[in-house]
Amino acid sequence: MKRGVEAQILVVVIMVLMLLSIIVIGIVAVVTRDVEQSVSSREYEASYNKSEEKINGILDKYADVSVDLNEIVNDSNLNCTGASELGFQCDFIDGNLVTKVTIDDTNVVESFDLGKDETFKVILNETYRDDITFSWTGQVALEFTLEFQRGDEYAAYKDVYDKEGIFTSSGTSPSHHIFEFVVNDPNRNEVMLNIGNALEFTDKPLFLKVKPLMKDGILTQLSVRGENSSFPDQIREVEGISYYQDNTAPSSAPVLVTQIPLAGFEPEILNYVLRTETKISK
């Protein structure tokens, strides 16, 4: 009987030790995970701040789109290589932290943040007369203004694409379109128009202004692409990524992107025209 009691006690002790071992292992795992998350969070923040710092350093000069990007390879404050056709890459090393910043003028606009009633100016350079495809996010109608030169005069055509009838119940206003809007997939927020179809042969296209009209929301992400390589550059894009040299998965590092329209910005008052039959006095 005594041996049976001792055996039961031994079993209980073993079970208690096993339970304590499981608890200890669980606590160690939680503490280790928290430490790793804390370190990862600090590294992520440091990487983000370093990317932002280096991008801002480059933008101090090259946010001015009139500055030729080819100058960047001769900038003594930067370590940049590349060519204007392929873009430039600037490399920075700060201790164990590596930062790579790429900068390029490109004719592909991807997810450009555009606020309500703000305008994005598409450069046409007097020569581009082919298709342009626009896509966007949210419930948005797009107002297009095509500026062009006809002889010695400057003129503009205005049209609206209202896919979902945001401003009209039928979604077909105006009844007569200047542009021949082409919709390849009705389930997507995407429309294509042809510049040449709206102009006479001798007209010189200058800019196509795009303004999002929204009932709700504060911005949309606009993407623009031309039909061929003759489509002029539209955006100066700067992208920065920072990561530690011992990081085996730099893809998890924060990536910062800045987009600067090459056509610049203009006050919204310039997007409106006042027509009157009488003189206006100040």
C-alpha positions in Angstrom: 0.0 0.0 0.0 2.9 2.3 0.8 4.5 1.7 -2.5 1.3 2.6 -4.3 1.1 5.9 -2.5 4.7 6.7 -3.3 4.0 5.9 -7.0 1.0 8.1 -7.1 3.0 11.0 -5.5 5.7 10.5 -8.1 3.2 10.6 -10.9 1.7 13.8 -9.5 5.2 15.4 -9.1 6.1 14.5 -12.7 2.8 16.0 -13.9 3.3 19.2 -11.9 6.9 19.5 -13.3 5.6 19.0 -16.8 2.9 21.6 -16.3 5.5 24.0 -14.9 7.8 23.3 -17.8 5.0 24.1 -20.3 4.2 27.3 -18.5 7.9 28.4 -18.4 8.3 27.5 -22.1 5.2 29.5 -22.9 6.4 32.5 -20.9 9.8 32.4 -22.5 8.2 32.2 -26.0 5.9 35.2 -25.2 8.8 37.3 -23.8 11.0 36.3 -26.8 8.3 37.3 -29.2 7.7 40.6 -27.5 11.4 41.4 -27.5 11.6 40.5 -31.2 8.6 42.6 -32.0 10.0 45.5 -30.0 13.4 45.2 -31.9 11.6 44.9 -35.2 9.4 47.9 -34.4 12.5 50.0 -33.6 14.3 48.8 -36.7 11.2 49.5 -38.8 10.9 53.1 -37.4 14.6 53.7 -37.9 14.4 52.4 -41.5 11.4 54.6 -42.2 13.0 57.7 -40.7 16.2 57.1 -42.7 14.4 56.6 -46.0 12.4 59.8 -45.3 15.6 61.7 -44.4 17.5 60.6 -47.6 14.4 61.3 -49.9 14.0 64.8 -48.4 17.7 65.4 -48.9 17.3 64.6 -52.6 14.1 66.6 -52.9 15.7 69.7 -51.6 17.1 70.2 -55.1 15.4 67.8 -57.4 11.8 68.5 -56.4 12.2 71.4 -58.8 11.3 69.6 -62.0 13.1 72.2 -64.1 16.4 70.8 -62.7 17.9 68.2 -65.1 18.1 64.8 -63.4 21.4 64.1 -65.2 23.0 66.5 -62.8 22.5 64.1 -59.9 25.5 61.9 -60.8 27.8 64.8 -60.4 26.3 65.9 -57.0 29.1 65.7 -54.4 26.6 65.3 -51.6 25.0 62.2 -53.1 26.3 58.8 -54.4 24.1 58.3 -57.5 24.6 56.3 -60.6 22.4 55.7 -63.7 21.2 57.4 -66.8 18.2 59.5 -67.7 16.6 56.7 -69.8 16.7 54.1 -66.9 16.5 56.3 -63.9 19.1 56.9 -61.1 19.9 55.0 -57.9 21.5 56.7 -54.9 23.1 54.5 -52.2 23.7 55.4 -48.6 25.3 53.4 -45.8 24.9 54.5 -42.2 26.5 52.0 -39.9 24.5 48.8 -40.5 21.7 50.6 -42.2 21.5 50.6 -46.0 19.3 53.1 -47.9 18.6 53.0 -51.6 16.8 55.8 -53.3 15.7 55.7 -56.9 14.6 58.7 -58.9 13.2 58.9 -62.4 11.1 60.9 -64.8 8.5 58.5 -66.1 5.4 58.6 -68.4 3.6 56.0 -66.3 1.5 57.5 -63.5 0.5 54.9 -60.8 -1.9 55.7 -57.9 -1.3 59.4 -57.8 -3.3 60.9 -54.8 -5.6 63.6 -56.2 -8.0 65.5 -53.9 -11.5 66.6 -54.6 -11.6 69.2 -57.4 -7.8 69.2 -57.7 -6.4 69.0 -61.2 -3.7 66.7 -62.7 -2.2 68.1 -65.9 -1.2 65.6 -68.6 1.6 66.9 -70.8 1.0 66.4 -74.5 3.9 68.3 -76.0 2.1 69.4 -79.2 2.7 65.9 -80.7 0.9 63.2 -78.8 -2.5 62.4 -80.4 -3.0 58.8 -79.5 -5.0 56.9 -76.8 -4.7 57.7 -73.1 -6.2 55.3 -70.4 -7.3 56.6 -67.0 -8.2 54.6 -64.0 -9.2 55.7 -60.5 -10.5 54.6 -57.1 -13.8 55.4 -55.5 -17.0 56.9 -56.9 -15.6 59.6 -59.1 -16.7 61.4 -62.2 -13.8 62.8 -64.3 -13.8 66.3 -65.9 -11.5 66.6 -68.9 -10.2 69.8 -70.3 -8.1 69.6 -73.5 -6.0 72.6 -74.2 -4.7 73.1 -77.7 -3.4 75.6 -80.2 -5.2 76.2 -83.5 -3.3 78.6 -85.7 -2.5 81.7 -83.6 -5.2 81.0 -81.2 -5.5 78.9 -78.0 -8.6 76.9 -77.3 -10.0 74.3 -75.0 -12.5 71.5 -75.1 -14.3 70.3 -72.0 -16.1 67.0 -71.4 -17.2 64.8 -68.4 -17.1 61.1 -68.0 -19.7 60.1 -65.4 -19.7 56.3 -65.3 -22.0 55.8 -62.3 -24.3 58.8 -62.8 -22.8 60.5 -59.8 -24.0 63.9 -60.9 -26.8 62.8 -63.3 -29.3 60.0 -62.8 -28.6 58.6 -66.3 -24.9 59.0 -66.2 -24.9 60.3 -69.8 -24.5 64.0 -69.3 -23.5 65.8 -71.4 -25.6 64.3 -74.1 -22.9 65.1 -76.7 -19.4 64.1 -75.9 -16.3 65.8 -77.2 -14.3 62.6 -76.6 -15.1 59.1 -77.7 -14.9 57.4 -74.4 -14.0 53.7 -74.7 -14.8 51.3 -71.8 -13.1 47.9 -72.2 -14.3 46.5 -68.8 -17.5 48.0 -67.3 -16.6 46.5 -63.9 -13.5 48.6 -63.6 -13.0 52.3 -62.9 -11.2 52.8 -66.2 -11.8 54.7 -69.4 -9.8 55.4 -72.6 -10.0 58.4 -74.9 -8.2 59.4 -78.0 -6.7 62.9 -78.3 -6.5 63.0 -82.1 -10.2 62.2 -82.6 -11.2 65.5 -80.8 -8.8 67.7 -82.9 -8.2 68.9 -86.4 -5.1 67.7 -88.2 -3.2 70.9 -87.8 -4.1 71.5 -84.1 -1.3 71.2 -81.5 -2.4 69.5 -78.3 -0.8 71.1 -75.2 -2.3 69.7 -72.0 -5.2 67.5 -70.9 -6.4 68.5 -67.5 -8.1 65.9 -65.4 -10.3 66.9 -62.4 -12.1 64.3 -60.1 -15.6 65.3 -59.2 -16.8 63.5 -56.0 -19.9 63.7 -53.8 -18.1 61.9 -50.9 -14.5 61.2 -50.1 -11.4 63.5 -49.9 -9.2 61.9 -52.6 -8.9 59.4 -55.4 -5.9 57.5 -56.7 -5.4 58.3 -60.4 -3.4 56.2 -62.8 -2.5 57.4 -66.3 -0.8 55.6 -69.2 -0.3 56.4 -72.8 -0.6 54.1 -75.8 3.0 54.1 -76.8 6.5 55.3 -75.9 5.9 58.7 -77.5 3.7 59.6 -74.5 5.6 62.4 -72.7 7.0 62.0 -69.2 4.4 63.0 -66.6 5.9 62.3 -63.1 9.2 62.6 -61.3 9.1 59.7 -58.9 11.3 59.2 -55.9 11.3 55.9 -54.1 13.3 55.1 -51.0 13.9 51.9 -49.0 16.1 51.4 -45.9 17.0 48.1 -44.3 19.7 46.6 -42.1 22.5 44.7 -43.8 21.8 41.6 -41.7 18.2 41.6 -42.7 17.6 38.6 -44.8 14.2 39.8 -46.0 14.5 43.5 -47.0 11.2 43.2 -48.8 9.6 43.8 -45.4 11.3 47.1 -45.1 9.2 50.3 -45.4 9.1 51.7 -48.9 8.4 55.5 -49.3 7.3 56.9 -52.7 7.0 60.6 -53.7 5.4 61.7 -57.0 5.9 65.2 -58.4 3.9 66.1 -61.6 6.3 67.5 -64.2 3.6 69.9 -65.4 3.5 71.4 -61.9 0.4 72.7 -60.1 -1.7 75.7 -60.7 -4.2 77.6 -58.5 -7.7 76.2 -58.8 -9.0 79.6 -59.9 -7.3 79.1 -63.2 -9.5 76.1 -63.9 -12.6 78.2 -64.2 -13.9 80.6 -66.9 -16.3 83.5 -66.3 -18.5 84.4 -69.3 -20.6 87.6 -69.4 -22.2 89.8 -72.0 -21.3 92.9 -70.0 -18.1 94.5 -68.8 -16.6 93.6 -65.5 -15.3 96.4 -63.2 -13.2 95.8 -60.2 
